[in-house]
């Protein structure tokens, strides 16, 4: 099976490529390297013994996407490529709408043109906004997004739903909660090209002296006043994509468009993440308290029973293991 992975040199994409290659899939990556490095390809080869095909293209350029899709026979597409920072999306909303939605529409249109019928879409728990109940399941109402980033994921799902309605097409949207950690080899991990926006790389960079950590808000209605998230090891997330694309290719899906949560079912606060890091790394992580940040949800964690039951998938790696691997990765980068 030959799988096109968009954004495959990125954080979750690269870990998923490793899982695909280790399980006998052929992989072709397209990425514009806006938030990743071409060196990731060498790291993937070191881990798997295989180097995926690669084209540096912008998925918003229809002609470039067609050049890749038209000359390869792909059995499915895993679509990661998107901007993903909540705060940045608030500051630059049009940039997010253009990049995240035009790229998706190009992929769908060209899939239809060249007979590719299987898509795994990288979605997000941000579609739930501030949920009415916890843990949140896939039947929870989709709230008005609190950030343009979250809105692009909502709209992306709607586009896929409408596209499937008018085509012989199958898709699975995987709604991630908060992927963290790195591969146990420390050869790939989260590597923001610019200043990181996600908590764990900010923590590891702060501990190693490259950054300063701000905790945005300590007056939320949570036990310690800081936001709560469902942090899931990136390797567990990657394995879910392997299961999802196999489900589509082999016709195991029960409807043309399926949606699954990817999380652990547990919530940890920002301060708990800092304290856990200090415990597993054995080094301090100083921080300052700052005002609440626009676009942040107070607390969210997943009900994953649907994915557990239908996909036969379950998060297996612990919060501590994920943070330990993130620190190992940070040390590798600064070794």
N, C-alpha and C positions, 0 to 999 in steps of 0.2 A: 504494500500500500504506500502511495506517495502522498505526503501531506504538505500543503503550503502553510507555513507559519508566518503570519505578519507580525512584525515587532518581535521577531524571534531572537534578537540579540539583547533584548531588554531583560528585566529582572525575572518576571514570571515566565516569559517566553523562553529564555535560555534554559531554565530548569525543566520546562516541558519538553523542549527539544531533546534534552538528555534522556528523559524517560521514553520518548518515542524511539530514539535511536537504540536504546538498550533493549527495546522490545520488538525490534525487527522492522520498524517503519523506515522508509526513505523520507528524508526531510529536505524541503527547500525553503530557505528563509528569505523574506524581503523586509528591509528595514531602512529608514533614512538616517539612522545613527544620531538622531537629534538628542537622545538621552541614553546612549549606550556607546560601546566601543567595538570596532571590528575585531579587536583582540579576543573578544569573547568566543569567536569561532575556534581559535587555537585552544582555548580552555575546554570547550566542548569536545574537541578532538582528543585532548589528553584524558578526559574522563571516560569517553566512550570508545576510543579507537577509531572513530569515524568523523569525517568532516562534512557537515551539511553543505549543500549547494547554497549560494548566496548571491543576491542582487541588491545593491544599494539603490533604492528608488523611493520616491515620495508617493504614497498611495493616493494622494489627492490629484496626481497627474494620471489621468485616465489612460493615455497612450503608453506610459511606462508600465502600468499594471497589465495592460493588454499584451504587451510584448512578452511578459513573463508567463501569463496564463495561457496564451495562445500556442506556445511551443512546448508546453509540458502537459502531461496527463496527470491531473491531480484527482485523487479519490475523495479528498476533503480539505477543508480550510479551517484552521484555528486562527481566529482574528483577535490579536492582542493590541495591535497598533493603535495607540490613542494617547493624548495628553491626559495626565491623571492627578494633578495637584489641585486640591480643593481651593486653597487660598489663591493660587495663581489664576484659577478659573474665574474667581470673583473679580480679580483685577483686569483680566483680559478675556471677557466672555466670548467675543466674536472669534478670537483665535481658537478657542475650544470648540465652538459650534462648527466652524469651517473644517478644522482638522478631523475631529472625531466623527462627524456625520458624512462629509463628502467621501472620506476614505471608505467608510462602510458601504455607502451606496455604489461606489465604483466596484468594490469587491462583489456585491450582490449582482449588479448588472452584468459583470463579466463572467460570473459563475453561471448565470442563466445562459449567456451567449455560448459558452464553451462546455456546457453539460456537466458542471460540477454541482452535485445535489446535496452536499453535506457541509454544514457550518457549525462550529462551536464558537460561541460569542462570549467574549470577556465582558461580563457585566459586573454589577457592584451592589452591595447592600445599601448604597446611598439611595437607591430607588425607593427605599422604604421611608426616607426622611426620618422624622421623629416618630417611631412606631407607636401604635395604640397599645400594644401588649408585648411582653417579652417572655420567653424567647420568641423572636419573630419568625413566622413560617411563610411559605410561598403564597399563601392565600391572603396575607395581610394586604390591606389597601395600599395602593401606590399613592403616596402623598406628594404634594407640590415639592419639588426638589429645593433643597436649601442652598444649592450651589449650581452654577452652570455646568460643572463637571458632572454632578449627579443627574442633571437634566439631560445631558447628552447620552447617558446610559438609559434613562427612561425612554427618550425618543428613539434611540438605537433599537431597543426591544420592540417598540411600536412599528418601526420601519420593517424589521424582520417579520413580525407578525403579519403585517399587511402584504409583504412580498410573498410570503408562504401561501397566503390565502389565494393568490392569483397564479401560483406556479407549483410545479411538482418538485418541492424542495423540502428539506428537513433541517431543523436546527435545534441546538440546545444552548440555552443561555445559562451560564454559571455565574451566580451572584456571589462574588467573594466578599468575605468580611475583611479582615486585615492581615494580609500575608506578611510574614516576617521570616528572618533567618536566612540561611545560606546552605549550599551543598556541603556535605560533610568533608569533602576534599578541600574546601576553602578555595577552590579554583573559580567558582562563579558565586555571585551574590548580588545584593542591591548596591548599585554603583551610580548614583546620580551624577550627571555631568556638571550640573550647577549645584547650588545650595540645596541639600535635601529638604523635603517637605514632610516626610514620614517620621514617626517618632523614633523607631529603633535605630535607624542610621544616625539620627541626630544624637541619640544617647551614646552610641559607640564612638562617634566623632568627638563628642564632648569629653568622654573619658580618656581619649588618646591625645586630646589637646588641640584638635582642629576646628572646634566649633563651640558654641555656647548654647545651652539648652534653656528655653523658656517654656514654662508650663502655663498654657493659656486657660486661665480661669480656675479658681479653687472654690467657687461658690455654687457649683451645680448640685442638684438634688441626688447626690450619690454619697456613699458612706464616708469618703474622704474629700468630697467636694470637687474631684476632677473627673473628666470624661471617662466613660467605660466603653471598651471595644472588645470584640472577639478576635483575638490574635491567633492566626493559624500558620503553621510552618509551611513555607513555600513549596517544599518537596511534596507535602500532602496535597497542596493545590495542583501541582503539576501532575500528580498521579490521577487526579480526578479528570483532567483533560484527556489523558490516555484512555480512560474508561469511556468517557463521553464520545470521543470520535469513533471508537470501536463500536459503540452502541448504534451510532448512526449508520456506519458503513455496513454493518451486519443486520440492519433492519430490526433491531431490538426495541426501538423507540415505540412508545404506545400512542403518541400523537405527533403530528408534524412539527410542533414547536413545544419543547419541554423546557422547564425552568427548574433549577436546583440551587439551593443554598450551599455554599462551601464555608464551613466554620467549624468550631470545636464544640459550640454550645455553652461555652463559658465566657464570662466577661471579666476583664481586668482593667483597673483604672490606670491612668497615667502614672500616678505615684507608685502603684504596685509594680508597674513595668520598670521604673527606675530602681526600686528596692530589690526586685528580682535580679536585675542586671548586676547591681553591686554585690549581691550574694554569690552569683555564679562566676562573675569575673574577678571578684576579690579586689576591685579598685573602686574609688569613689566616682560619683557622677554629679557634680554640683549643678544646681539649676536656680533660676529666678522665677518668681511668680509674675505673670503678666495678665492683662485684661483678656476677657474672652475673645475668641477669634471668630469673625463672621463666617458662617457656613458650617460650623461644627455642630454635630448632633450630640445631645447629652449622653445618651447611653443606648447601645444596640448590641445584641448578641443573638446567635442563630438557633433556630430549631432545624436540625439537619436530618430529621428522621426520614424525610422523603428521599434524599440522596443516599442515606444509609440503606434504605429498603430497595429502591429502584436501581441504583447504580452498583450496589454492593460495595460502596466506598465509605470509608470512615477515617477521620483524622486520627493518626496514630502517634504523632510526635508531640511531646509536651511543650508547654510554654517555656519552661526552663531550657529544654533542649534547643528550642528555636533561638532563644536569646544567646545561649552559649555558642551556637554556630555563627550567629551574627558577629559576635566578638572575635571569634577565630578568623572570620573573613576580614574584619577590620584590621586585625593584627597582620594578616597576610598582605593586605594592601600597603601597610606601613613597615613591612619587614625589611 
